[in-house]
Amino acid sequence: MNGRPHVVVINRWQARYAEYERYLDHDRNAVTYVTTRVGAGPVPDGAAEVVVVEATDDLATVAAEVGRLARRHGAPAGVVALKEDDLLVAAALREEWGCPGPTRAELIPFRDKLVMARAVAAAGVAVPAFAPAPDVGAVVAFAERHGWPVVVKPRAGAASEGVAVASGPEDVELPADAMVQVFDPGRIYHVDGVFDGTGLAVWRAARYLNTCLAFRSGTTLGAVQEDDPEVLSRVGRFAERALRALSAKPVVFHLELFVDAERCAFLEVGARVGGGEIPFLWREVHGYDLMEAAFRLSLGQDPPVPPLNRAGGPVAGELLTPAPAQRPCRIVEATPMLGRVPGLYAEVLLRPGEVLPAADSYYEHVGGRFRFRGPTSAAVEEAIMTVARGFRVGATALSEAVAR
């Protein structure tokens, strides 16, 4: 303990979604990391210490390790976690050590989907009908009132894990601590940015090409930012109303909603940066680091001042292709697409022989990740679809023991 403030960072990403060494001076601060084996690689060289755990969302294990770190580096002055599954762990540790930043009470409306839906509905925000689902009978009774199909999902899930669409009683598979909701066939958008406590300080809206749930079933997942001013006006107003219902404090957010010609309806929202390529697109195309904003808010600081949110400018998009075999798997082929499709400016592929791990960062460890920019939504969407048609990836499955 040499008098430097001790800041704990909880990380599970393998890629540089967050540029921690740029957000916080690692010489003036004793920055320690609690990470998984997969997430240990990108930890900055200036880290004061690195502890590897099996799961960063295991509060008891992480809390014990932070206690040991505190004995060696001093009581934490800050605790940071930027991955959605780790937010409540970090909040609990902040409360234990008296650190500034979001509390569990402030984050629960962004993690518990039933609490979330009740809050936005109470504020008059349109949301498909919903109810708790303590058992299969509750799901069937709900469907008898509202009609089939229905969506059954865990209240605290992420990346569509455990989500299922049931067309009848025989389809109902109930995850632990679940809720049920009317199936909405509307087109799904996501909105990302910074909410300043009253309005949207900076934001962008994008239209999904396919859905996150379908990606779980083996289809590609793309998204292209919207450039239609009328759609953006409606989506922006809706996003502000939904966020006001959940927080009176600044928050980095990833909001999903249904949008059609006549209305918007709430799907869900997280108090974190969107997954996939969203952090990279914002830094590289729009010149604003949402991860830095989330990092600062985790320390009780103000986020970076955003640039003017002018209409127009470049449009960004992304494409994720599913894992080619059950993870972990060894890649045997992957088709480079960079330089072959106008608008595609970055790709992340594993080389033949490399292993795609069965890591918890679901949208990071996929068959291929691609980033796009262009002058219009139509141009970017065309580029995304061209890559989706032309890309090929293959792999052979491995046992977890072999993958290690």
DAPE-V739882 format. One record per backbone hydrogen bond with DSSP energy under -1.0 kcal/mol. NH is the residue of the N-H (numbers start at 0). CO is the residue of the C=O. E is the energy in kcal/mol with one decimal. If there is no record, write none. Layout:
BEGIN
nh:NH co:CO e:E
nh:NH co:CO e:E
END
This chain:
BEGIN
nh:6 co:29 e:-2.0
nh:7 co:77 e:-2.6
nh:8 co:31 e:-2.8
nh:9 co:79 e:-3.0
nh:10 co:33 e:-2.2
nh:16 co:14 e:-1.7
nh:19 co:17 e:-1.0
nh:21 co:18 e:-1.7
nh:22 co:18 e:-1.2
nh:23 co:19 e:-1.7
nh:28 co:24 e:-1.2
nh:29 co:4 e:-2.6
nh:30 co:28 e:-1.1
nh:31 co:6 e:-2.2
nh:32 co:48 e:-2.4
nh:33 co:8 e:-2.5
nh:34 co:50 e:-2.8
nh:42 co:39 e:-1.3
nh:46 co:43 e:-1.7
nh:47 co:30 e:-2.5
nh:50 co:32 e:-3.1
nh:52 co:34 e:-2.7
nh:57 co:54 e:-1.2
nh:58 co:56 e:-1.1
nh:61 co:57 e:-2.7
nh:62 co:58 e:-3.1
nh:63 co:59 e:-1.9
nh:64 co:60 e:-2.1
nh:65 co:61 e:-2.6
nh:66 co:62 e:-2.1
nh:67 co:63 e:-1.7
nh:68 co:64 e:-2.5
nh:69 co:65 e:-2.5
nh:70 co:66 e:-1.4
nh:71 co:67 e:-1.0
nh:72 co:68 e:-2.6
nh:73 co:69 e:-2.1
nh:76 co:5 e:-3.8
nh:77 co:5 e:-1.0
nh:79 co:7 e:-2.9
nh:85 co:82 e:-1.8
nh:86 co:83 e:-1.3
nh:89 co:85 e:-2.2
nh:90 co:86 e:-2.2
nh:91 co:87 e:-2.4
nh:92 co:88 e:-2.1
nh:93 co:89 e:-2.5
nh:94 co:90 e:-2.2
nh:95 co:91 e:-2.2
nh:96 co:92 e:-2.3
nh:98 co:93 e:-2.6
nh:106 co:102 e:-1.5
nh:107 co:103 e:-2.5
nh:109 co:106 e:-1.9
nh:110 co:107 e:-1.4
nh:111 co:107 e:-3.2
nh:112 co:154 e:-3.4
nh:115 co:111 e:-2.6
nh:116 co:112 e:-2.3
nh:117 co:113 e:-2.3
nh:118 co:114 e:-2.1
nh:119 co:115 e:-2.3
nh:120 co:116 e:-2.3
nh:121 co:117 e:-2.3
nh:122 co:118 e:-1.1
nh:123 co:120 e:-1.8
nh:124 co:119 e:-2.5
nh:130 co:179 e:-2.0
nh:132 co:177 e:-2.2
nh:138 co:134 e:-1.3
nh:139 co:135 e:-2.5
nh:140 co:136 e:-2.6
nh:141 co:137 e:-2.1
nh:142 co:138 e:-2.5
nh:143 co:139 e:-2.1
nh:144 co:140 e:-1.2
nh:145 co:141 e:-2.4
nh:146 co:142 e:-3.0
nh:149 co:165 e:-2.2
nh:150 co:180 e:-3.3
nh:151 co:163 e:-2.9
nh:152 co:178 e:-2.3
nh:154 co:176 e:-2.6
nh:156 co:153 e:-1.0
nh:160 co:157 e:-2.0
nh:162 co:159 e:-1.7
nh:163 co:151 e:-2.3
nh:165 co:149 e:-2.9
nh:170 co:167 e:-2.1
nh:171 co:168 e:-1.2
nh:178 co:152 e:-2.4
nh:179 co:130 e:-2.8
nh:180 co:150 e:-2.3
nh:181 co:128 e:-2.6
nh:182 co:148 e:-1.3
nh:188 co:256 e:-2.9
nh:189 co:205 e:-2.8
nh:190 co:254 e:-3.0
nh:191 co:203 e:-2.5
nh:192 co:252 e:-1.6
nh:193 co:201 e:-2.3
nh:194 co:250 e:-3.0
nh:195 co:198 e:-2.7
nh:200 co:193 e:-2.4
nh:201 co:193 e:-1.2
nh:203 co:191 e:-2.0
nh:205 co:189 e:-3.0
nh:206 co:223 e:-3.1
nh:207 co:187 e:-2.3
nh:208 co:221 e:-3.4
nh:214 co:210 e:-1.7
nh:215 co:211 e:-1.3
nh:217 co:214 e:-1.6
nh:218 co:213 e:-1.5
nh:220 co:319 e:-2.7
nh:221 co:208 e:-2.2
nh:222 co:317 e:-2.0
nh:223 co:206 e:-2.2
nh:224 co:315 e:-2.6
nh:225 co:204 e:-2.7
nh:231 co:227 e:-2.5
nh:232 co:228 e:-2.1
nh:233 co:229 e:-1.8
nh:234 co:230 e:-2.7
nh:235 co:231 e:-2.7
nh:236 co:232 e:-2.0
nh:237 co:233 e:-2.2
nh:238 co:234 e:-2.8
nh:239 co:235 e:-2.0
nh:240 co:236 e:-1.9
nh:241 co:237 e:-2.4
nh:242 co:238 e:-2.5
nh:243 co:239 e:-2.4
nh:244 co:240 e:-1.3
nh:245 co:242 e:-1.1
nh:246 co:242 e:-2.0
nh:250 co:194 e:-2.4
nh:252 co:192 e:-2.3
nh:253 co:269 e:-1.9
nh:254 co:190 e:-3.0
nh:255 co:267 e:-3.3
nh:256 co:188 e:-2.1
nh:257 co:264 e:-3.2
nh:258 co:186 e:-3.1
nh:259 co:262 e:-2.3
nh:264 co:257 e:-2.1
nh:265 co:125 e:-3.1
nh:266 co:255 e:-2.0
nh:267 co:255 e:-1.5
nh:269 co:253 e:-2.1
nh:271 co:269 e:-1.4
nh:277 co:274 e:-1.7
nh:280 co:276 e:-2.7
nh:281 co:277 e:-2.3
nh:282 co:278 e:-1.8
nh:283 co:279 e:-3.1
nh:284 co:280 e:-2.6
nh:285 co:280 e:-1.1
nh:287 co:281 e:-1.9
nh:292 co:288 e:-1.8
nh:293 co:289 e:-2.5
nh:294 co:290 e:-2.6
nh:295 co:291 e:-2.7
nh:296 co:292 e:-2.2
nh:297 co:293 e:-1.9
nh:299 co:296 e:-1.6
nh:300 co:295 e:-2.7
nh:309 co:307 e:-2.0
nh:314 co:373 e:-2.9
nh:316 co:371 e:-1.8
nh:317 co:222 e:-2.3
nh:318 co:369 e:-1.9
nh:319 co:220 e:-3.0
nh:320 co:367 e:-2.4
nh:328 co:355 e:-1.7
nh:329 co:395 e:-3.1
nh:330 co:353 e:-2.8
nh:331 co:393 e:-2.7
nh:332 co:393 e:-1.5
nh:334 co:391 e:-2.4
nh:339 co:336 e:-2.1
nh:343 co:340 e:-1.8
nh:344 co:370 e:-2.3
nh:345 co:370 e:-1.4
nh:347 co:368 e:-2.9
nh:352 co:330 e:-3.4
nh:353 co:350 e:-2.5
nh:355 co:328 e:-3.2
nh:358 co:356 e:-1.2
nh:361 co:359 e:-1.9
nh:363 co:360 e:-1.2
nh:364 co:360 e:-1.5
nh:365 co:363 e:-1.3
nh:366 co:320 e:-1.9
nh:367 co:320 e:-1.1
nh:368 co:347 e:-1.7
nh:369 co:318 e:-2.4
nh:370 co:345 e:-2.8
nh:371 co:316 e:-2.7
nh:372 co:342 e:-2.2
nh:373 co:314 e:-2.0
nh:379 co:375 e:-1.9
nh:380 co:376 e:-2.8
nh:381 co:377 e:-2.1
nh:382 co:378 e:-1.8
nh:383 co:379 e:-2.5
nh:384 co:380 e:-2.5
nh:385 co:381 e:-2.0
nh:386 co:382 e:-2.2
nh:387 co:383 e:-2.6
nh:388 co:384 e:-1.9
nh:389 co:385 e:-1.7
nh:390 co:386 e:-2.4
nh:393 co:332 e:-2.4
nh:395 co:329 e:-2.2
nh:397 co:327 e:-2.6
nh:402 co:398 e:-2.4
nh:403 co:399 e:-1.5
END
